[in-house]
Amino acid sequence: MEIVEGSIVRSIAGRDKGSLFIVISREGDYVYLANGELRKVDRPKRKKLKHLQGTKSVSEFVQNKLAAVGKVTNSEVRKALAEFN
């Protein structure tokens, strides 16, 4: 499965192991993640793709807003993750 902007992923390595995040942007082998609580959108976590597990779920709202505006809010990220759970 391709990990794209708006994808919901689970961390499989590091201090945040087991946590859910939304991909805010992607640069090569790295992605920038946010969950709207500890990792805010204005300071996303940089993580390698090999340390992530895709959940086969993409938040359409977040993906469309990132494509249109280029930015989402922390509350929108939290809401998308709450809908996934």
Phi and psi restraints in degrees (range 20) as a CNS / XPLOR table:
assign (resid 1 and name C) (resid 2 and name N)
       (resid 2 and name CA) (resid 2 and name C) 1.0 -79.8 20.0 2
assign (resid 2 and name N) (resid 2 and name CA)
       (resid 2 and name C) (resid 3 and name N) 1.0 131.4 20.0 2
assign (resid 2 and name C) (resid 3 and name N)
       (resid 3 and name CA) (resid 3 and name C) 1.0 -94.1 20.0 2
assign (resid 3 and name N) (resid 3 and name CA)
       (resid 3 and name C) (resid 4 and name N) 1.0 116.4 20.0 2
assign (resid 3 and name C) (resid 4 and name N)
       (resid 4 and name CA) (resid 4 and name C) 1.0 -123.5 20.0 2
assign (resid 4 and name N) (resid 4 and name CA)
       (resid 4 and name C) (resid 5 and name N) 1.0 175.6 20.0 2
assign (resid 4 and name C) (resid 5 and name N)
       (resid 5 and name CA) (resid 5 and name C) 1.0 -60.2 20.0 2
assign (resid 5 and name N) (resid 5 and name CA)
       (resid 5 and name C) (resid 6 and name N) 1.0 132.8 20.0 2
assign (resid 5 and name C) (resid 6 and name N)
       (resid 6 and name CA) (resid 6 and name C) 1.0 94.8 20.0 2
assign (resid 6 and name N) (resid 6 and name CA)
       (resid 6 and name C) (resid 7 and name N) 1.0 -8.4 20.0 2
assign (resid 6 and name C) (resid 7 and name N)
       (resid 7 and name CA) (resid 7 and name C) 1.0 -69.3 20.0 2
assign (resid 7 and name N) (resid 7 and name CA)
       (resid 7 and name C) (resid 8 and name N) 1.0 143.8 20.0 2
assign (resid 7 and name C) (resid 8 and name N)
       (resid 8 and name CA) (resid 8 and name C) 1.0 -96.3 20.0 2
assign (resid 8 and name N) (resid 8 and name CA)
       (resid 8 and name C) (resid 9 and name N) 1.0 125.3 20.0 2
assign (resid 8 and name C) (resid 9 and name N)
       (resid 9 and name CA) (resid 9 and name C) 1.0 -129.6 20.0 2
assign (resid 9 and name N) (resid 9 and name CA)
       (resid 9 and name C) (resid 10 and name N) 1.0 159.7 20.0 2
assign (resid 9 and name C) (resid 10 and name N)
       (resid 10 and name CA) (resid 10 and name C) 1.0 -116.4 20.0 2
assign (resid 10 and name N) (resid 10 and name CA)
       (resid 10 and name C) (resid 11 and name N) 1.0 134.7 20.0 2
assign (resid 10 and name C) (resid 11 and name N)
       (resid 11 and name CA) (resid 11 and name C) 1.0 -76.1 20.0 2
assign (resid 11 and name N) (resid 11 and name CA)
       (resid 11 and name C) (resid 12 and name N) 1.0 133.4 20.0 2
assign (resid 11 and name C) (resid 12 and name N)
       (resid 12 and name CA) (resid 12 and name C) 1.0 -115.3 20.0 2
assign (resid 12 and name N) (resid 12 and name CA)
       (resid 12 and name C) (resid 13 and name N) 1.0 4.1 20.0 2
assign (resid 12 and name C) (resid 13 and name N)
       (resid 13 and name CA) (resid 13 and name C) 1.0 -150.8 20.0 2
assign (resid 13 and name N) (resid 13 and name CA)
       (resid 13 and name C) (resid 14 and name N) 1.0 150.0 20.0 2
assign (resid 13 and name C) (resid 14 and name N)
       (resid 14 and name CA) (resid 14 and name C) 1.0 99.9 20.0 2
assign (resid 14 and name N) (resid 14 and name CA)
       (resid 14 and name C) (resid 15 and name N) 1.0 -175.7 20.0 2
assign (resid 14 and name C) (resid 15 and name N)
       (resid 15 and name CA) (resid 15 and name C) 1.0 -62.9 20.0 2
assign (resid 15 and name N) (resid 15 and name CA)
       (resid 15 and name C) (resid 16 and name N) 1.0 -30.1 20.0 2
assign (resid 15 and name C) (resid 16 and name N)
       (resid 16 and name CA) (resid 16 and name C) 1.0 -93.3 20.0 2
assign (resid 16 and name N) (resid 16 and name CA)
       (resid 16 and name C) (resid 17 and name N) 1.0 21.8 20.0 2
assign (resid 16 and name C) (resid 17 and name N)
       (resid 17 and name CA) (resid 17 and name C) 1.0 -53.1 20.0 2
assign (resid 17 and name N) (resid 17 and name CA)
       (resid 17 and name C) (resid 18 and name N) 1.0 129.4 20.0 2
assign (resid 17 and name C) (resid 18 and name N)
       (resid 18 and name CA) (resid 18 and name C) 1.0 91.7 20.0 2
assign (resid 18 and name N) (resid 18 and name CA)
       (resid 18 and name C) (resid 19 and name N) 1.0 -9.1 20.0 2
assign (resid 18 and name C) (resid 19 and name N)
       (resid 19 and name CA) (resid 19 and name C) 1.0 -82.2 20.0 2
assign (resid 19 and name N) (resid 19 and name CA)
       (resid 19 and name C) (resid 20 and name N) 1.0 149.7 20.0 2
assign (resid 19 and name C) (resid 20 and name N)
       (resid 20 and name CA) (resid 20 and name C) 1.0 -95.5 20.0 2
assign (resid 20 and name N) (resid 20 and name CA)
       (resid 20 and name C) (resid 21 and name N) 1.0 141.7 20.0 2
assign (resid 20 and name C) (resid 21 and name N)
       (resid 21 and name CA) (resid 21 and name C) 1.0 -139.7 20.0 2
assign (resid 21 and name N) (resid 21 and name CA)
       (resid 21 and name C) (resid 22 and name N) 1.0 164.3 20.0 2
assign (resid 21 and name C) (resid 22 and name N)
       (resid 22 and name CA) (resid 22 and name C) 1.0 -114.3 20.0 2
assign (resid 22 and name N) (resid 22 and name CA)
       (resid 22 and name C) (resid 23 and name N) 1.0 136.6 20.0 2
assign (resid 22 and name C) (resid 23 and name N)
       (resid 23 and name CA) (resid 23 and name C) 1.0 -74.9 20.0 2
assign (resid 23 and name N) (resid 23 and name CA)
       (resid 23 and name C) (resid 24 and name N) 1.0 120.8 20.0 2
assign (resid 23 and name C) (resid 24 and name N)
       (resid 24 and name CA) (resid 24 and name C) 1.0 -90.1 20.0 2
assign (resid 24 and name N) (resid 24 and name CA)
       (resid 24 and name C) (resid 25 and name N) 1.0 -40.5 20.0 2
assign (resid 24 and name C) (resid 25 and name N)
       (resid 25 and name CA) (resid 25 and name C) 1.0 -156.6 20.0 2
assign (resid 25 and name N) (resid 25 and name CA)
       (resid 25 and name C) (resid 26 and name N) 1.0 168.3 20.0 2
assign (resid 25 and name C) (resid 26 and name N)
       (resid 26 and name CA) (resid 26 and name C) 1.0 -137.6 20.0 2
assign (resid 26 and name N) (resid 26 and name CA)
       (resid 26 and name C) (resid 27 and name N) 1.0 137.3 20.0 2
assign (resid 26 and name C) (resid 27 and name N)
       (resid 27 and name CA) (resid 27 and name C) 1.0 -137.1 20.0 2
assign (resid 27 and name N) (resid 27 and name CA)
       (resid 27 and name C) (resid 28 and name N) 1.0 98.7 20.0 2
assign (resid 27 and name C) (resid 28 and name N)
       (resid 28 and name CA) (resid 28 and name C) 1.0 63.4 20.0 2
assign (resid 28 and name N) (resid 28 and name CA)
       (resid 28 and name C) (resid 29 and name N) 1.0 -120.7 20.0 2
assign (resid 28 and name C) (resid 29 and name N)
       (resid 29 and name CA) (resid 29 and name C) 1.0 -87.5 20.0 2
assign (resid 29 and name N) (resid 29 and name CA)
       (resid 29 and name C) (resid 30 and name N) 1.0 3.9 20.0 2
assign (resid 29 and name C) (resid 30 and name N)
       (resid 30 and name CA) (resid 30 and name C) 1.0 -116.3 20.0 2
assign (resid 30 and name N) (resid 30 and name CA)
       (resid 30 and name C) (resid 31 and name N) 1.0 150.9 20.0 2
assign (resid 30 and name C) (resid 31 and name N)
       (resid 31 and name CA) (resid 31 and name C) 1.0 -129.3 20.0 2
assign (resid 31 and name N) (resid 31 and name CA)
       (resid 31 and name C) (resid 32 and name N) 1.0 158.6 20.0 2
assign (resid 31 and name C) (resid 32 and name N)
       (resid 32 and name CA) (resid 32 and name C) 1.0 -111.3 20.0 2
assign (resid 32 and name N) (resid 32 and name CA)
       (resid 32 and name C) (resid 33 and name N) 1.0 124.9 20.0 2
assign (resid 32 and name C) (resid 33 and name N)
       (resid 33 and name CA) (resid 33 and name C) 1.0 -116.7 20.0 2
assign (resid 33 and name N) (resid 33 and name CA)
       (resid 33 and name C) (resid 34 and name N) 1.0 150.1 20.0 2
assign (resid 33 and name C) (resid 34 and name N)
       (resid 34 and name CA) (resid 34 and name C) 1.0 -144.5 20.0 2
assign (resid 34 and name N) (resid 34 and name CA)
       (resid 34 and name C) (resid 35 and name N) 1.0 150.5 20.0 2
assign (resid 34 and name C) (resid 35 and name N)
       (resid 35 and name CA) (resid 35 and name C) 1.0 -124.8 20.0 2
assign (resid 35 and name N) (resid 35 and name CA)
       (resid 35 and name C) (resid 36 and name N) 1.0 -0.9 20.0 2
assign (resid 35 and name C) (resid 36 and name N)
       (resid 36 and name CA) (resid 36 and name C) 1.0 81.0 20.0 2
assign (resid 36 and name N) (resid 36 and name CA)
       (resid 36 and name C) (resid 37 and name N) 1.0 -6.7 20.0 2
assign (resid 36 and name C) (resid 37 and name N)
       (resid 37 and name CA) (resid 37 and name C) 1.0 -112.7 20.0 2
assign (resid 37 and name N) (resid 37 and name CA)
       (resid 37 and name C) (resid 38 and name N) 1.0 -82.3 20.0 2
assign (resid 37 and name C) (resid 38 and name N)
       (resid 38 and name CA) (resid 38 and name C) 1.0 -79.3 20.0 2
assign (resid 38 and name N) (resid 38 and name CA)
       (resid 38 and name C) (resid 39 and name N) 1.0 -34.8 20.0 2
assign (resid 38 and name C) (resid 39 and name N)
       (resid 39 and name CA) (resid 39 and name C) 1.0 -109.1 20.0 2
assign (resid 39 and name N) (resid 39 and name CA)
       (resid 39 and name C) (resid 40 and name N) 1.0 100.8 20.0 2
assign (resid 39 and name C) (resid 40 and name N)
       (resid 40 and name CA) (resid 40 and name C) 1.0 -79.2 20.0 2
assign (resid 40 and name N) (resid 40 and name CA)
       (resid 40 and name C) (resid 41 and name N) 1.0 164.1 20.0 2
assign (resid 40 and name C) (resid 41 and name N)
       (resid 41 and name CA) (resid 41 and name C) 1.0 -66.7 20.0 2
assign (resid 41 and name N) (resid 41 and name CA)
       (resid 41 and name C) (resid 42 and name N) 1.0 -33.0 20.0 2
assign (resid 41 and name C) (resid 42 and name N)
       (resid 42 and name CA) (resid 42 and name C) 1.0 -77.9 20.0 2
assign (resid 42 and name N) (resid 42 and name CA)
       (resid 42 and name C) (resid 43 and name N) 1.0 -14.1 20.0 2
assign (resid 42 and name C) (resid 43 and name N)
       (resid 43 and name CA) (resid 43 and name C) 1.0 -134.9 20.0 2
assign (resid 43 and name N) (resid 43 and name CA)
       (resid 43 and name C) (resid 44 and name N) 1.0 71.0 20.0 2
assign (resid 43 and name C) (resid 44 and name N)
       (resid 44 and name CA) (resid 44 and name C) 1.0 -72.2 20.0 2
assign (resid 44 and name N) (resid 44 and name CA)
       (resid 44 and name C) (resid 45 and name N) 1.0 157.7 20.0 2
assign (resid 44 and name C) (resid 45 and name N)
       (resid 45 and name CA) (resid 45 and name C) 1.0 -83.1 20.0 2
assign (resid 45 and name N) (resid 45 and name CA)
       (resid 45 and name C) (resid 46 and name N) 1.0 129.8 20.0 2
assign (resid 45 and name C) (resid 46 and name N)
       (resid 46 and name CA) (resid 46 and name C) 1.0 -92.4 20.0 2
assign (resid 46 and name N) (resid 46 and name CA)
       (resid 46 and name C) (resid 47 and name N) 1.0 125.2 20.0 2
assign (resid 46 and name C) (resid 47 and name N)
       (resid 47 and name CA) (resid 47 and name C) 1.0 -145.2 20.0 2
assign (resid 47 and name N) (resid 47 and name CA)
       (resid 47 and name C) (resid 48 and name N) 1.0 145.9 20.0 2
assign (resid 47 and name C) (resid 48 and name N)
       (resid 48 and name CA) (resid 48 and name C) 1.0 -73.9 20.0 2
assign (resid 48 and name N) (resid 48 and name CA)
       (resid 48 and name C) (resid 49 and name N) 1.0 148.2 20.0 2
assign (resid 48 and name C) (resid 49 and name N)
       (resid 49 and name CA) (resid 49 and name C) 1.0 -61.6 20.0 2
assign (resid 49 and name N) (resid 49 and name CA)
       (resid 49 and name C) (resid 50 and name N) 1.0 -33.1 20.0 2
assign (resid 49 and name C) (resid 50 and name N)
       (resid 50 and name CA) (resid 50 and name C) 1.0 -68.9 20.0 2
assign (resid 50 and name N) (resid 50 and name CA)
       (resid 50 and name C) (resid 51 and name N) 1.0 -12.8 20.0 2
assign (resid 50 and name C) (resid 51 and name N)
       (resid 51 and name CA) (resid 51 and name C) 1.0 -97.6 20.0 2
assign (resid 51 and name N) (resid 51 and name CA)
       (resid 51 and name C) (resid 52 and name N) 1.0 12.8 20.0 2
assign (resid 51 and name C) (resid 52 and name N)
       (resid 52 and name CA) (resid 52 and name C) 1.0 -124.3 20.0 2
assign (resid 52 and name N) (resid 52 and name CA)
       (resid 52 and name C) (resid 53 and name N) 1.0 152.7 20.0 2
assign (resid 52 and name C) (resid 53 and name N)
       (resid 53 and name CA) (resid 53 and name C) 1.0 -122.4 20.0 2
assign (resid 53 and name N) (resid 53 and name CA)
       (resid 53 and name C) (resid 54 and name N) 1.0 123.8 20.0 2
assign (resid 53 and name C) (resid 54 and name N)
       (resid 54 and name CA) (resid 54 and name C) 1.0 -72.7 20.0 2
assign (resid 54 and name N) (resid 54 and name CA)
       (resid 54 and name C) (resid 55 and name N) 1.0 149.2 20.0 2
assign (resid 54 and name C) (resid 55 and name N)
       (resid 55 and name CA) (resid 55 and name C) 1.0 -107.0 20.0 2
assign (resid 55 and name N) (resid 55 and name CA)
       (resid 55 and name C) (resid 56 and name N) 1.0 7.4 20.0 2
assign (resid 55 and name C) (resid 56 and name N)
       (resid 56 and name CA) (resid 56 and name C) 1.0 61.0 20.0 2
assign (resid 56 and name N) (resid 56 and name CA)
       (resid 56 and name C) (resid 57 and name N) 1.0 24.2 20.0 2
assign (resid 56 and name C) (resid 57 and name N)
       (resid 57 and name CA) (resid 57 and name C) 1.0 -129.7 20.0 2
assign (resid 57 and name N) (resid 57 and name CA)
       (resid 57 and name C) (resid 58 and name N) 1.0 136.5 20.0 2
assign (resid 57 and name C) (resid 58 and name N)
       (resid 58 and name CA) (resid 58 and name C) 1.0 -126.9 20.0 2
assign (resid 58 and name N) (resid 58 and name CA)
       (resid 58 and name C) (resid 59 and name N) 1.0 130.7 20.0 2
assign (resid 58 and name C) (resid 59 and name N)
       (resid 59 and name CA) (resid 59 and name C) 1.0 -78.0 20.0 2
assign (resid 59 and name N) (resid 59 and name CA)
       (resid 59 and name C) (resid 60 and name N) 1.0 105.9 20.0 2
assign (resid 59 and name C) (resid 60 and name N)
       (resid 60 and name CA) (resid 60 and name C) 1.0 -60.6 20.0 2
assign (resid 60 and name N) (resid 60 and name CA)
       (resid 60 and name C) (resid 61 and name N) 1.0 -39.8 20.0 2
assign (resid 60 and name C) (resid 61 and name N)
       (resid 61 and name CA) (resid 61 and name C) 1.0 -61.7 20.0 2
assign (resid 61 and name N) (resid 61 and name CA)
       (resid 61 and name C) (resid 62 and name N) 1.0 -48.8 20.0 2
assign (resid 61 and name C) (resid 62 and name N)
       (resid 62 and name CA) (resid 62 and name C) 1.0 -65.2 20.0 2
assign (resid 62 and name N) (resid 62 and name CA)
       (resid 62 and name C) (resid 63 and name N) 1.0 -42.2 20.0 2
assign (resid 62 and name C) (resid 63 and name N)
       (resid 63 and name CA) (resid 63 and name C) 1.0 -61.8 20.0 2
assign (resid 63 and name N) (resid 63 and name CA)
       (resid 63 and name C) (resid 64 and name N) 1.0 -44.9 20.0 2
assign (resid 63 and name C) (resid 64 and name N)
       (resid 64 and name CA) (resid 64 and name C) 1.0 -67.4 20.0 2
assign (resid 64 and name N) (resid 64 and name CA)
       (resid 64 and name C) (resid 65 and name N) 1.0 -39.1 20.0 2
assign (resid 64 and name C) (resid 65 and name N)
       (resid 65 and name CA) (resid 65 and name C) 1.0 -68.9 20.0 2
assign (resid 65 and name N) (resid 65 and name CA)
       (resid 65 and name C) (resid 66 and name N) 1.0 -38.6 20.0 2
assign (resid 65 and name C) (resid 66 and name N)
       (resid 66 and name CA) (resid 66 and name C) 1.0 -63.7 20.0 2
assign (resid 66 and name N) (resid 66 and name CA)
       (resid 66 and name C) (resid 67 and name N) 1.0 -38.1 20.0 2
assign (resid 66 and name C) (resid 67 and name N)
       (resid 67 and name CA) (resid 67 and name C) 1.0 -69.7 20.0 2
assign (resid 67 and name N) (resid 67 and name CA)
       (resid 67 and name C) (resid 68 and name N) 1.0 -39.0 20.0 2
assign (resid 67 and name C) (resid 68 and name N)
       (resid 68 and name CA) (resid 68 and name C) 1.0 -81.3 20.0 2
assign (resid 68 and name N) (resid 68 and name CA)
       (resid 68 and name C) (resid 69 and name N) 1.0 -52.3 20.0 2
assign (resid 68 and name C) (resid 69 and name N)
       (resid 69 and name CA) (resid 69 and name C) 1.0 -99.5 20.0 2
assign (resid 69 and name N) (resid 69 and name CA)
       (resid 69 and name C) (resid 70 and name N) 1.0 -32.4 20.0 2
assign (resid 69 and name C) (resid 70 and name N)
       (resid 70 and name CA) (resid 70 and name C) 1.0 91.1 20.0 2
assign (resid 70 and name N) (resid 70 and name CA)
       (resid 70 and name C) (resid 71 and name N) 1.0 4.1 20.0 2
assign (resid 70 and name C) (resid 71 and name N)
       (resid 71 and name CA) (resid 71 and name C) 1.0 -153.6 20.0 2
assign (resid 71 and name N) (resid 71 and name CA)
       (resid 71 and name C) (resid 72 and name N) 1.0 145.4 20.0 2
assign (resid 71 and name C) (resid 72 and name N)
       (resid 72 and name CA) (resid 72 and name C) 1.0 -127.5 20.0 2
assign (resid 72 and name N) (resid 72 and name CA)
       (resid 72 and name C) (resid 73 and name N) 1.0 164.5 20.0 2
assign (resid 72 and name C) (resid 73 and name N)
       (resid 73 and name CA) (resid 73 and name C) 1.0 -98.0 20.0 2
assign (resid 73 and name N) (resid 73 and name CA)
       (resid 73 and name C) (resid 74 and name N) 1.0 163.6 20.0 2
assign (resid 73 and name C) (resid 74 and name N)
       (resid 74 and name CA) (resid 74 and name C) 1.0 -63.0 20.0 2
assign (resid 74 and name N) (resid 74 and name CA)
       (resid 74 and name C) (resid 75 and name N) 1.0 -38.0 20.0 2
assign (resid 74 and name C) (resid 75 and name N)
       (resid 75 and name CA) (resid 75 and name C) 1.0 -66.7 20.0 2
assign (resid 75 and name N) (resid 75 and name CA)
       (resid 75 and name C) (resid 76 and name N) 1.0 -34.7 20.0 2
assign (resid 75 and name C) (resid 76 and name N)
       (resid 76 and name CA) (resid 76 and name C) 1.0 -67.9 20.0 2
assign (resid 76 and name N) (resid 76 and name CA)
       (resid 76 and name C) (resid 77 and name N) 1.0 -37.5 20.0 2
assign (resid 76 and name C) (resid 77 and name N)
       (resid 77 and name CA) (resid 77 and name C) 1.0 -66.6 20.0 2
assign (resid 77 and name N) (resid 77 and name CA)
       (resid 77 and name C) (resid 78 and name N) 1.0 -44.8 20.0 2
assign (resid 77 and name C) (resid 78 and name N)
       (resid 78 and name CA) (resid 78 and name C) 1.0 -62.0 20.0 2
assign (resid 78 and name N) (resid 78 and name CA)
       (resid 78 and name C) (resid 79 and name N) 1.0 -40.3 20.0 2
assign (resid 78 and name C) (resid 79 and name N)
       (resid 79 and name CA) (resid 79 and name C) 1.0 -65.3 20.0 2
assign (resid 79 and name N) (resid 79 and name CA)
       (resid 79 and name C) (resid 80 and name N) 1.0 -42.0 20.0 2
assign (resid 79 and name C) (resid 80 and name N)
       (resid 80 and name CA) (resid 80 and name C) 1.0 -64.3 20.0 2
assign (resid 80 and name N) (resid 80 and name CA)
       (resid 80 and name C) (resid 81 and name N) 1.0 -39.8 20.0 2
assign (resid 80 and name C) (resid 81 and name N)
       (resid 81 and name CA) (resid 81 and name C) 1.0 -70.5 20.0 2
assign (resid 81 and name N) (resid 81 and name CA)
       (resid 81 and name C) (resid 82 and name N) 1.0 -34.3 20.0 2
assign (resid 81 and name C) (resid 82 and name N)
       (resid 82 and name CA) (resid 82 and name C) 1.0 -67.3 20.0 2
assign (resid 82 and name N) (resid 82 and name CA)
       (resid 82 and name C) (resid 83 and name N) 1.0 -38.6 20.0 2
assign (resid 82 and name C) (resid 83 and name N)
       (resid 83 and name CA) (resid 83 and name C) 1.0 -65.7 20.0 2
assign (resid 83 and name N) (resid 83 and name CA)
       (resid 83 and name C) (resid 84 and name N) 1.0 -33.7 20.0 2
assign (resid 83 and name C) (resid 84 and name N)
       (resid 84 and name CA) (resid 84 and name C) 1.0 -67.7 20.0 2
assign (resid 84 and name N) (resid 84 and name CA)
       (resid 84 and name C) (resid 85 and name N) 1.0 -41.1 20.0 2
